Each structure stands twice: as C-alpha cells, then as structure tokens.
Amino acid sequence: MDYQSAIDWLFSQLANYQSQGSIAYKPGLENIEALLKGLDNPHTKLKAVHIAGTNGKGSTAHAIAAMAIENGYKVGLFTSPHIKDFRERIKINGLLLEETYVVDFVNQNQALFERIRPSFFEITTAMAFKAFADKKCELVVIETGLGGRLDASNVLNPILSVITNIGIDHVQFLGDTRSKIAFEKAGIIKKNIPVCIGEMDEETAPVFIKKAKAENARIYRPKSLAFKTDLLGDFQQLNLNLAFSAIQVLIEKGWYFDAQKNLNALNRIKKLTQFKGRLEQLQKDPIVLVDASHNAAGIELLFQEIQQFDFNDLHCVFGSSNDKDFEKSVSLFPKDAHYYFCSFDSSRSLNATDFNLLGKKYKLNYKYYNTADVAYSAALKCSKVGDLVLVFGSFFILEKII
C-alpha cells in the first residue's frame, strides 16, 4: 500500500480516540508491551524525557526538543494529536517521519497487529519508539497521550520525567477531582528518576510528593525567569521555565548544553521543531490567531492572553468535543464577541442543538455553521480592519484553518 492507503488503514482499522472518543481508550500496558516485544523492545534503547500534564505538554516538549537540537543532538519528538499530517506526531530534528517509514511499518507488521489488536495510539506509540531506535536518536522527548499511569507511553524507563500542571479534563478516564487526576499523571514518576514539576498547589502537591518519595525520585521545580521566545503568549513563560529546568537536570546528569545555544533555541522553537497551533498568528489585519485550547483552564487563559493585542471587535470560531466540560468553557466566553460555532466530522463533535442551547443560555451573539472552514470564511467576511479573529477549540477545527 502507498502512504495514503497506510494512513486510511490506520484510521479505519484501529480504534482512534481523536475521532471516536472513549470507545478507543484502552487503559493498561499489556497491549503496548506485547506490541513492543514483537518489535524487539525498541523503547529500551531510548534515552527519554517523558512529559505528562493537563495543559502545556506540547509547548514544553517542543521547547526541550528545540534546545537539544540547537546543541547538536539527534532528537526524536513524539506528541499528539496532529493537526493536518499524521507524521506531525513523530518528528526527528524537527522533520516529519518519512512517508516510506510509515508505509513499511504498517505493511511489515500486519500479522502482529492482527494478533494483538492494538489501539490507534498504541500502534502510533510503537511506531515512534521503533523509528527513534532505528534512526539512533540520542535523546527523545515523549508526550503522554492521556493521563500517565496507564498511558501507552508509560512503558518507558526515562532519564527524566516532567509534569506540567493539573486541571480538570478527561474526567471520565482520569477522575473528577484534581487530586485524582494528579494521581494518574504522577504515574510517570519512576524509581530513582528525577522529576520536574511545573505547578503544584495544596491539592496536587501531596500527591506528587507521596509518589516521588515512594519512588525515591527527586523533585525539581522551575525558577521564574523571563525568556525571549518566538511563541506568543505570556503563559508560555511557565512552559519555557519548566523546559529550561528539565535541561538543567540533564546537565546535572552529565549531558552537555551550551547556555547561549539554549537561549537561542527558545527564540526559534517554531523553526527548529515545526511547532504549530498554539496562539499562532496567521495574518495581521484583521489579526487572525489560532489556538488549540480546548478545556476550561486553557480557554480562560487564552482570553486573558489575547488582551495583549490591540483590536476592536472580537470574532471567535469555535468547535469542541462533546466529552469535554464544554459548558464550563462556554460560560467563560466574553459576551461582547461575535461567535461562529461549528462542528467537525466526528461522533465526538458538538452539534447544532448543543450550540443553540449554549448560545441561548449564555446570551451569546452567535451563528452556527456545519464546518470550520465555512465558519472561518464567515468570520473573515464579517470582520473589519482592526478586528481580531480567534479560531480555537478542537484540533479538528484547526485542521481546516492552518
């Protein structure tokens, strides 16, 4: 099969949380362990930084990868979900994994897939680990898919664990309190392996400290420094400080990183890693911003961040999955903005009925559109010079715009 056939097969044959939701979620490590065993356990050959957290995983992962790349290391980066191209999930020194590798991996392991029946995320995780081992990456940065303790990526024995923060998200899988969610994320803390933790408070700190003590894992906390960066948004300083802290721990462990190269890297993360979709500006007038914020904590922060821009009217294109606490998110929406609600092609998407109920309940000025591209076109048409068009929510929405 060719590349497109391989991708079609992956999405049609394997349970895929991104499009199917909870039916695709397979907690536990038995499947991924069996799959990796059939591939000669490539994960055991990797020196990995393993990252969990509710928000900021992608930014932190890309910042760590950028600094390592700038310092001359061959770096594998595994993140999810993708926006446009499946291979965005698996990058080496900022370049997407070759199409031929994806095709060969799918073709050569059909019998293994048939025997184990892995989920989409399990097979993608295995592909990433195998690719990074085959291509002899010196350092890999691995983002969890969902949670931590039972996530497929947690078969790793990393050289460093990183936890960004804890918010309310995926409650049907991870628990309905921040302490329960922290317990799941803390599952990536491993015996005698240091852990960098970005945000801790009275609800989450006891969970992290208890787990770290049980595993004899030293906790590192980031400082509060101000970095120059090509990433928009003051909130990125939290992620950059955490990433910088992770690099300092690697230096303690004997890795070489040049201080000036680290600073240079943080100012060109997007160029070094092809990072997209986090408060990314697509045009200047009207200003068009896209952002992957999709839970209440991220959306609240997003509306704070756009205040740094000088604009007249705000036009918001928004779509969300129905397994999020979408009502809490919508309750945070400014009342003086224009909203262009839209759906995407998935059973997980909010639909016209959902948006009509929410729009009326919170007295929003809104219209509904079947697809993101039509909603975006309408927003551009209605906007004027000096306005701001904000596209946010599900990655499926960003796929149609970027």
Disulfide bonds with the S-S distance in Angstrom:
none
